[in-house]
């Protein structure tokens, strides 16, 4: 259970919404009611014990994949930005395993840096775009477009 993480809360909210929608459809269509079969299903990333002191605890069972990246390439242990805990291995994981496709997706939704410090996020746009381009097989034009697009979005978060 990725206990208390935003990811866990989002999944449990979706489960509740889905259950309510199905229950309502069953009621409206006058179908026979059945008990929910998914409420005890373990979500991806579930672990029996969560160590909140572990910097990767929010990855649940996927934390080992990030640690493997660190061991394979110690440079991926470096933080993207000194004010935030995220490492290059986490960026790689988000792109390769979680389908992060844009700089905005990564810096806003995956790592939340945009919402915490827009200036830091803007400073990261170029190196993040370059790293993502390498992983996704994009060219220089994609990098430039991502930086321009993200910078425009991020400028709306400046005080």
C-alpha positions in Angstrom: 0.0 0.0 0.0 1.7 3.2 -1.1 0.2 4.4 2.1 -1.0 8.0 2.2 0.8 9.1 -1.0 -1.0 11.3 -3.6 -0.9 8.3 -6.0 -2.7 6.1 -3.5 -5.3 8.7 -2.7 -6.0 9.3 -6.5 -6.5 5.5 -7.1 -8.8 5.1 -4.1 -10.8 8.1 -5.3 -11.1 6.6 -8.7 -12.2 3.3 -7.2 -14.9 5.0 -5.2 -16.1 7.0 -8.2 -16.2 3.9 -10.4 -18.1 1.9 -7.7 -20.6 4.7 -7.3 -21.1 4.9 -11.1 -21.6 1.1 -11.5 -23.9 1.0 -8.5 -26.0 3.8 -10.0 -26.1 2.1 -13.5 -27.2 -1.1 -11.8 -30.0 0.8 -10.0 -31.1 2.7 -13.1 -31.1 -0.4 -15.3 -32.7 -2.5 -12.6 -29.9 -5.1 -12.8 -29.2 -7.6 -10.0 -26.8 -6.0 -7.5 -23.5 -7.7 -6.8 -20.8 -6.9 -4.3 -17.7 -5.0 -5.5 -15.0 -7.4 -6.6 -12.1 -4.8 -6.8 -12.2 -3.1 -3.4 -9.6 -5.5 -1.9 -7.4 -5.7 -5.0 -3.9 -4.5 -4.4 -2.8 -1.5 -6.6 0.4 -1.5 -8.5 3.2 -0.6 -6.2 1.7 -2.2 -3.1 4.1 -3.1 -0.3 3.2 -4.6 3.1 5.4 -2.2 5.1 6.0 1.4 4.2 9.0 3.2 5.6 8.2 7.0 5.5 11.8 7.7 6.2 12.8 6.2 2.8 13.1 8.9 0.2 11.5 6.5 -2.4 8.7 5.2 -0.2 6.1 6.8 -2.5 7.2 4.4 -5.3 6.2 1.4 -3.3 7.4 -1.9 -4.8 8.9 0.1 -7.7 11.5 1.8 -5.5 13.9 -1.1 -6.2 13.9 -0.2 -9.9 15.1 3.3 -9.1 17.8 1.9 -6.8 18.9 -0.4 -9.6 19.3 2.6 -11.8 21.4 4.3 -9.2 23.7 1.3 -8.9 24.0 0.9 -12.7 24.8 4.6 -13.2 25.8 6.5 -10.1 25.4 9.8 -11.9 21.6 9.2 -11.8 21.8 9.7 -8.1 22.4 13.4 -8.7 19.4 15.6 -7.9 17.8 17.5 -10.7 17.8 20.6 -8.6 19.5 21.2 -5.2 16.2 22.3 -3.6 14.3 19.2 -4.5 14.8 15.5 -3.7 14.2 14.1 -7.2 17.1 12.4 -9.0 17.8 11.8 -12.7 17.0 8.1 -12.1 13.5 9.2 -11.1 13.1 11.2 -14.3 14.3 8.2 -16.3 11.8 6.0 -14.5 8.9 8.4 -15.1 9.7 8.5 -18.8 10.4 4.8 -19.3 8.0 3.2 -16.9 5.2 5.7 -16.3 4.9 7.3 -19.7 5.9 10.9 -18.9 6.0 12.4 -22.4 6.5 16.2 -21.9 8.5 18.5 -19.7 5.3 19.9 -18.2 4.1 16.4 -17.4 7.3 15.6 -15.6 7.9 18.9 -13.8 4.3 19.8 -13.0 2.4 16.5 -12.5 5.0 13.9 -11.6 7.4 15.9 -9.5 5.2 19.0 -8.7 8.3 21.3 -8.9 6.4 23.8 -11.1 3.8 24.3 -8.3 6.4 24.6 -5.6 9.0 26.8 -7.3 8.3 28.1 -10.9 11.7 29.6 -11.2 13.5 26.4 -10.3 11.2 24.5 -12.8 12.0 27.0 -15.5 15.7 26.5 -14.9 15.2 22.8 -15.2 13.3 22.9 -18.5 16.3 22.7 -20.8 18.2 19.9 -19.1 15.0 17.9 -18.4 14.0 18.3 -22.1 17.4 17.2 -23.3 17.3 14.1 -21.0 13.8 13.2 -22.0 14.6 13.7 -25.7 17.5 11.2 -25.4 15.2 8.7 -23.7 12.3 9.2 -26.2 14.3 9.5 -29.4 13.4 13.1 -30.1 15.6 15.7 -31.9 16.7 19.3 -31.1 13.5 20.8 -32.4 11.5 18.9 -29.9 13.7 20.1 -27.1 13.3 23.7 -28.2 9.6 23.4 -28.5 9.3 21.8 -25.0 11.4 24.5 -23.4 9.4 27.3 -25.0 6.0 25.7 -24.2 7.0 24.9 -20.6 8.5 28.3 -20.0 5.3 30.0 -21.2 3.2 27.8 -18.9 5.6 28.2 -15.9 5.6 32.0 -16.3 2.0 32.0 -15.3 3.1 30.6 -11.9 5.5 33.3 -11.1 4.5 35.8 -8.3 
